[in-house]
Amino acid sequence: MTAFASAKGNDDLYSWAWELRSVNGKGLDLRQRIPDWIEGLEAALRARISKALSRGNVSLSLRIQSEEPESTQSLNQANLASILAHMAEVETQAMSAGVSLAPATSADVLSIRGVLENRSADKDSKALSSVLQKEFEPLLQSFIAMRESEGQALAHVLDEQLNQIEALTQSATEVLEARREDMQSAFRASLARVMDNVDGADEARVAQELATLAVKTDITEEIDRLRAHIKAARGLVAKGSPVGRKLDFLAQEFNREANTLCSKAQNAELTAIGLELKTVIDQMREQVQNVE
């Protein structure tokens, strides 16, 4: 089922942007683009999405930007202590030798290599992961709400298609009843012709073969199963998700009965009804792919 949701957020250290989208799929195919340095986030989000969704090709992306400089400067206390000690020793020896030295400033000391160090800003990925998991929840709920809204519209479409299938099934029943007497008359006439033209034929045997033929052309069972499938499908639509796979299976069964009806029809009107049934069922199968 298609849906889309996006969100932005930030804290003192980072800003981020989410995008969550899905298109139709028979199963759940989840793809994530999550910064891998955030400990535990990708697994946690995968588990949350898998719990909430059962179908669809889902993609989740997260872009993060630091709100602080990538690096900061800090004093290396050990190096500073060592340099100051060396400077004191140099001054002592200079005084002993009668050499006058200019006083050193703090800027002079800081300019000495090793006193100031550049350090990458520490990334507390566990804390950030916790924040982002909380931020993700309203995004997921918005995404689910969009899918549910689409699902409600889709339920109306499926309901209308089931109405069409039900109406066509009723039409097939009426044609079957009208055809029944004609079929019986045709069978009796066929039996009479056979008995008139075949000497010594076993009338009971011929009647049995004609009865078998009548059974093979009877679509009563197909109509009964179509009605049962209609009832089951309405129950699933009313129940709500996740029912997509069950509806997909039912759509295949609908199609099977329509095919059998067409093969047994031996009647132009019934054949036309069967073909129209197949058309509506194919349309329903396409829509069922969108159901969670």
C-alpha positions as CSV (number, residue, x, y, z in Angstrom):
1,M,0.0,0.0,0.0
2,T,1.4,3.4,-1.0
3,A,2.1,6.0,1.7
4,F,4.6,8.7,2.6
5,A,5.6,10.6,5.8
6,S,8.4,12.9,6.6
7,A,9.6,14.8,9.7
8,K,12.5,17.0,10.9
9,G,14.0,17.4,14.4
10,N,17.0,18.6,16.3
11,D,18.7,18.8,19.6
12,D,21.8,20.8,20.9
13,L,24.2,18.7,18.9
14,Y,22.4,17.5,15.7
15,S,19.6,18.2,13.3
16,W,17.9,15.4,11.3
17,A,15.3,14.7,8.6
18,W,13.3,11.5,8.1
19,E,11.5,10.1,5.1
20,L,9.4,7.0,5.2
21,R,7.6,5.7,2.1
22,S,6.1,2.5,0.7
23,V,4.7,1.1,-2.5
24,N,2.8,-2.1,-3.1
25,G,4.4,-5.5,-2.4
26,K,3.3,-9.0,-1.8
27,G,5.4,-9.2,1.4
28,L,7.4,-6.8,3.5
29,D,10.6,-5.6,1.9
30,L,12.2,-3.0,4.2
31,R,15.2,-0.9,3.1
32,Q,16.9,1.6,5.4
33,R,19.5,4.3,4.9
34,I,20.6,5.0,8.5
35,P,24.0,6.3,9.6
36,D,25.8,3.3,10.8
37,W,27.7,5.0,13.6
38,I,24.5,5.4,15.6
39,E,24.6,2.3,17.9
40,G,21.5,0.0,17.7
41,L,19.3,2.4,15.8
42,E,18.9,0.5,12.5
43,A,18.0,-2.8,14.3
44,A,15.5,-1.0,16.6
45,L,13.8,0.8,13.7
46,R,13.6,-2.4,11.6
47,A,11.9,-4.3,14.5
48,R,9.4,-1.4,15.0
49,I,8.4,-1.3,11.4
50,S,8.2,-5.0,11.0
51,K,5.8,-5.1,14.0
52,A,3.6,-2.4,12.5
53,L,3.5,-3.4,8.9
54,S,3.1,-6.8,7.1
55,R,3.2,-5.8,3.3
56,G,4.8,-3.3,1.0
57,N,8.2,-2.3,-0.3
58,V,9.1,0.2,2.4
59,S,12.1,2.6,2.4
60,L,13.3,4.6,5.4
61,S,16.0,7.3,5.2
62,L,17.5,9.4,7.9
63,R,19.9,12.3,7.3
64,I,21.8,13.8,10.2
65,Q,23.9,17.0,10.4
66,S,26.0,18.1,13.3
67,E,25.2,21.5,14.8
68,E,28.7,21.9,16.2
69,P,32.1,22.2,14.5
70,E,33.5,18.9,13.6
71,S,36.5,19.4,16.0
72,T,37.4,21.5,19.0
73,Q,40.8,22.5,20.6
74,S,41.8,21.4,24.1
75,L,45.0,21.7,26.2
76,N,47.2,18.6,26.5
77,Q,47.9,18.9,30.2
78,A,50.8,16.5,30.2
79,N,52.5,18.2,27.3
80,L,51.9,21.6,28.9
81,A,53.5,20.5,32.2
82,S,56.5,19.1,30.5
83,I,57.0,22.2,28.3
84,L,56.7,24.6,31.3
85,A,59.2,22.5,33.2
86,H,61.6,22.7,30.3
87,M,61.1,26.4,30.1
88,A,61.9,26.9,33.8
89,E,65.1,24.8,33.4
90,V,66.1,26.9,30.4
91,E,65.6,30.1,32.3
92,T,67.6,28.8,35.3
93,Q,70.5,27.9,33.1
94,A,70.3,31.2,31.2
95,M,70.5,33.1,34.4
96,S,73.5,31.1,35.5
97,A,75.2,31.9,32.3
98,G,74.3,35.6,32.6
99,V,72.0,35.5,29.6
100,S,68.9,37.6,29.8
101,L,65.8,36.1,28.2
102,A,62.6,37.9,27.1
103,P,59.6,36.8,29.2
104,A,57.4,34.3,27.4
105,T,53.7,35.0,27.0
106,S,50.8,32.6,27.1
107,A,50.4,32.9,23.4
108,D,54.0,31.8,23.0
109,V,53.3,28.7,25.1
110,L,50.1,27.9,23.2
111,S,51.9,28.1,19.9
112,I,54.3,25.3,20.9
113,R,53.4,22.1,19.1
114,G,51.6,19.6,21.3
115,V,50.1,22.1,23.8
116,L,46.9,22.5,21.9
117,E,45.2,19.5,20.3
118,N,42.3,19.2,17.9
119,R,39.8,16.5,19.0
120,S,36.8,15.3,17.2
121,A,33.6,16.1,19.0
122,D,32.5,13.1,21.0
123,K,29.4,11.4,19.6
124,D,27.2,9.8,22.2
125,S,25.5,7.5,19.8
126,K,23.5,5.6,22.4
127,A,21.9,8.8,23.7
128,L,21.2,10.0,20.2
129,S,19.8,6.6,19.2
130,S,17.3,6.8,22.1
131,V,16.3,10.3,21.1
132,L,15.8,9.3,17.5
133,Q,13.7,6.2,18.4
134,K,11.3,8.4,20.3
135,E,11.3,10.9,17.4
136,F,10.5,8.1,14.9
137,E,7.3,7.0,16.6
138,P,5.1,10.0,15.5
139,L,6.5,9.7,12.0
140,L,5.5,6.0,11.9
141,Q,2.0,6.8,13.2
142,S,1.5,9.5,10.6
143,F,2.7,7.0,8.0
144,I,0.2,4.3,9.2
145,A,-2.6,6.9,9.3
146,M,-2.0,7.6,5.6
147,R,-2.1,3.9,4.8
148,E,-5.4,3.5,6.8
149,S,-6.9,6.4,5.0
150,E,-6.1,4.8,1.7
151,G,-7.3,1.5,3.0
152,Q,-10.7,3.0,3.8
153,A,-11.1,4.2,0.2
154,L,-9.9,0.9,-1.1
155,A,-12.5,-0.9,1.0
156,H,-15.2,1.0,-0.8
157,V,-13.7,-0.1,-4.2
158,L,-13.5,-3.7,-3.1
159,D,-17.1,-3.6,-1.8
160,E,-18.3,-2.3,-5.1
161,Q,-16.5,-5.0,-7.0
162,L,-17.9,-7.7,-4.7
163,N,-21.4,-6.2,-5.4
164,Q,-20.7,-6.7,-9.1
165,I,-19.5,-10.3,-8.6
166,E,-22.6,-11.0,-6.5
167,A,-24.9,-9.5,-9.1
168,L,-23.3,-11.5,-11.9
169,T,-23.5,-14.7,-9.8
170,Q,-27.2,-14.1,-9.3
171,S,-27.6,-13.6,-13.1
172,A,-25.8,-16.9,-13.7
173,T,-28.2,-18.5,-11.3
174,E,-31.2,-17.2,-13.2
175,V,-29.8,-18.3,-16.5
176,L,-29.1,-21.7,-15.0
177,E,-32.7,-22.1,-13.9
178,A,-34.0,-21.1,-17.3
179,R,-31.5,-23.4,-19.0
180,R,-32.2,-26.4,-16.8
181,E,-35.5,-27.3,-18.6
182,D,-33.9,-26.8,-22.0
183,M,-31.0,-29.1,-21.0
184,Q,-33.4,-31.8,-19.8
185,S,-35.4,-31.6,-23.0
186,A,-32.2,-31.8,-25.1
187,F,-30.9,-34.8,-23.1
188,R,-34.3,-36.6,-23.6
189,A,-34.2,-35.9,-27.3
190,S,-30.6,-37.1,-27.5
191,L,-31.5,-40.3,-25.7
192,A,-34.4,-40.9,-28.0
193,R,-32.2,-40.5,-31.1
194,V,-29.6,-42.8,-29.7
195,M,-32.1,-45.5,-28.9
196,D,-33.8,-45.2,-32.3
197,N,-30.5,-45.6,-34.2
198,V,-28.7,-48.2,-32.1
199,D,-30.0,-51.8,-32.0
200,G,-29.5,-53.6,-28.7
201,A,-28.2,-50.5,-26.8
202,D,-28.5,-50.7,-23.1
203,E,-31.0,-47.9,-22.3
204,A,-29.9,-47.8,-18.7
205,R,-26.2,-47.4,-19.7
206,V,-27.0,-44.7,-22.2
207,A,-29.1,-42.9,-19.6
208,Q,-26.2,-43.1,-17.1
209,E,-23.8,-41.5,-19.6
210,L,-26.2,-38.7,-20.3
211,A,-26.6,-38.2,-16.5
212,T,-22.9,-38.0,-16.2
213,L,-22.8,-35.4,-19.0
214,A,-25.5,-33.4,-17.2
215,V,-23.4,-33.3,-14.0
216,K,-20.4,-32.1,-15.9
217,T,-22.3,-29.2,-17.3
218,D,-24.0,-28.3,-14.0
219,I,-22.6,-25.1,-12.5
220,T,-24.6,-25.2,-9.3
221,E,-21.5,-26.0,-7.2
222,E,-19.5,-23.1,-8.8
223,I,-22.3,-20.7,-8.0
224,D,-22.5,-21.9,-4.4
225,R,-18.7,-21.5,-4.0
226,L,-18.8,-18.0,-5.5
227,R,-21.4,-17.0,-3.0
228,A,-19.3,-18.5,-0.2
229,H,-16.2,-16.6,-1.4
230,I,-18.2,-13.4,-1.6
231,K,-19.3,-13.8,2.0
232,A,-15.8,-14.6,3.1
233,A,-14.3,-11.6,1.3
234,R,-16.9,-9.2,2.8
235,G,-15.9,-10.5,6.2
236,L,-12.2,-9.9,5.6
237,V,-12.8,-6.4,4.2
238,A,-14.9,-5.5,7.3
239,K,-12.3,-7.0,9.6
240,G,-9.5,-4.7,8.5
241,S,-5.8,-5.3,8.1
242,P,-3.8,-7.4,7.9
243,V,-5.9,-9.4,5.5
244,G,-4.2,-8.7,2.2
245,R,-2.7,-12.2,1.7
246,K,-6.0,-13.9,2.6
247,L,-7.9,-11.7,0.1
248,D,-5.2,-12.5,-2.5
249,F,-5.9,-16.2,-2.0
250,L,-9.7,-15.6,-2.2
251,A,-9.2,-13.7,-5.5
252,Q,-7.5,-16.7,-6.9
253,E,-10.4,-18.9,-5.9
254,F,-12.9,-16.5,-7.4
255,N,-11.0,-16.8,-10.7
256,R,-10.9,-20.6,-10.5
257,E,-14.7,-20.7,-10.2
258,A,-15.2,-18.2,-13.0
259,N,-13.0,-20.3,-15.3
260,T,-14.9,-23.5,-14.5
261,L,-18.2,-21.7,-15.0
262,C,-17.1,-20.6,-18.5
263,S,-15.9,-24.1,-19.4
264,K,-19.2,-25.7,-18.3
265,A,-21.5,-23.0,-19.7
266,Q,-22.5,-24.5,-23.1
267,N,-24.7,-21.4,-23.3
268,A,-23.9,-18.1,-24.9
269,E,-25.5,-16.0,-22.1
270,L,-23.7,-18.0,-19.3
271,T,-20.4,-17.7,-21.2
272,A,-20.9,-13.9,-21.4
273,I,-21.6,-13.7,-17.6
274,G,-18.5,-15.9,-16.9
275,L,-16.3,-13.6,-19.0
276,E,-17.6,-10.5,-17.3
277,L,-17.0,-12.2,-13.9
278,K,-13.4,-12.9,-14.9
279,T,-12.9,-9.2,-15.8
280,V,-14.3,-7.9,-12.5
281,I,-12.3,-10.6,-10.6
282,D,-9.0,-9.5,-12.4
283,Q,-9.7,-5.9,-11.4
284,M,-10.3,-7.0,-7.8
285,R,-7.0,-9.0,-7.8
286,E,-5.1,-5.9,-8.8
287,Q,-6.7,-3.9,-6.0
288,V,-6.1,-6.6,-3.4
289,Q,-2.3,-6.2,-4.0
290,N,-2.7,-2.8,-2.3
291,V,-4.2,-4.3,0.9
292,E,-2.1,-4.6,4.0
